Amino acid sequence: MLFNTISFLRDYLFSMPVLAKFAVGMVMLVIIPRLSRRLNVPVPVGLLLSGVIVGPYVLDIFGKVRPIADFLAELGKLLLMFFAGLEINLELFQRARNRSIALGIATTALPLVLGTIVGLAFGYAAIPAIVIGSLLASHTLLGLSIVSRLGLGSLEPVTVAVGATVISDTLSLVVFAICVSIYTTGFSPSGLALLLAEITGYIALVLFGLSRLGAYMLKRVENEEDAYFVVMLSIMAIAGVLADAIQLPGIVGAFLAGLAINASAKDAPASAKLGFLGKSLFIPIFFVVTGFLIDPITFVYGIFDNFLLVASVIGALLLGKWIAAWGAGRAYGYNRDQQLTIWSLTLPQVAATLAAALVAHDTLGSAGQRLLDDRMLNVVLVLVFATSVLGPVLTERFAPRLTTGEKRHAAGGG
């Protein structure tokens, strides 16, 4: 009976007019975030789950061939990384620069090494194993809104954790980009040296050249919001094209483009409007379309069949991020609650992790084999779900134990 009902719904929903499907999608983008917040589920997770339900493996509303939805999701993925770079608080980073750099390197390197070891232990080749490690190296500051709501955003441990995001996201994406390039074009010492030179030159070109050019162009159109809006999108697109030219994923270019114009465009009215459009439409579509990839039956079986791999990957993340937070805390004289707050802030794996995992899943080597297979993509989706819930929950628990009295002298600390 249930199967027949679902089959009837699938046939009816799939045959709906395109405009009706568009209306269903828009209603989802309104309802799902509200429902997620009411259930205390992170909004990206709620959108992912809704994508599973309306996707090809359950209700199949949008079908398996959906070029428009896929394009909008691709744009959402780029905007997600663009705003990850644009919204990083460089002022906070500067206030605790040295400590942020040290924590950023530690919270990148330790999960990277542990994740790579896990990948090798479960039979992955060296490059895919390093990619697995790079996915654990970054983090998304889901808990930042919690500490901001508590009025603790200016405390040094929080400032250091926020600043470390600049380092961890950048380093993890650079490692990821190197792995993607080697996997698709092959490895050679001279080729690696050339690739590193290209990446170094590209980062310098975007962060310094495109930064100045972008600031100049944005200054010229600062009183024309429509032109300002288009110039920002053009800068992101140019950075993506330049990244493609040297075999780097477009998400790397989008992230660096956001960093490049951070100082000049972050507080502009047009930036707020682009952010509104991206966060209300394109980025949610990216999460929903990602949910289309998940076959819930295969996903559940995959968790049980690969439970040890899932547990090992999550364990590598928890351990690596904890050692980094504990080590930084001991070095800077932070107490246990401050260390745990830093740890909780660096746990969630959402934006960069999910975007990079999808790029790796779509990347094919010379033999036509995926850089990350379906098994690991399922593991990453479990990781995203687990850490996007666990991180904010832990932040909610540990952050209130901090007080403004714990603010250390000289928030720059070194």
GIDANOR-V694087 format. One line per field, one symbol per residue. burial: # if it has 16 or more other ideal C-beta (glycine too) atoms within 10 Angstrom, else .. A space follows every 50 residues. Layout:
burial: ???
This chain:
burial: ............#.......#...#..##..##..#....########## ############...#..#..###############.##..##.###.## ################.###.#.#..##################.##..# .##.#############################...........#...#. .##.###..##..#..##..##.....##.###.######.##..##### ############.###.#.##..##..##.###############...#. .##..#..##.###.###.##########..#.#..############## ###########.#.#....###..##################.###.##. .#....##..#.#.
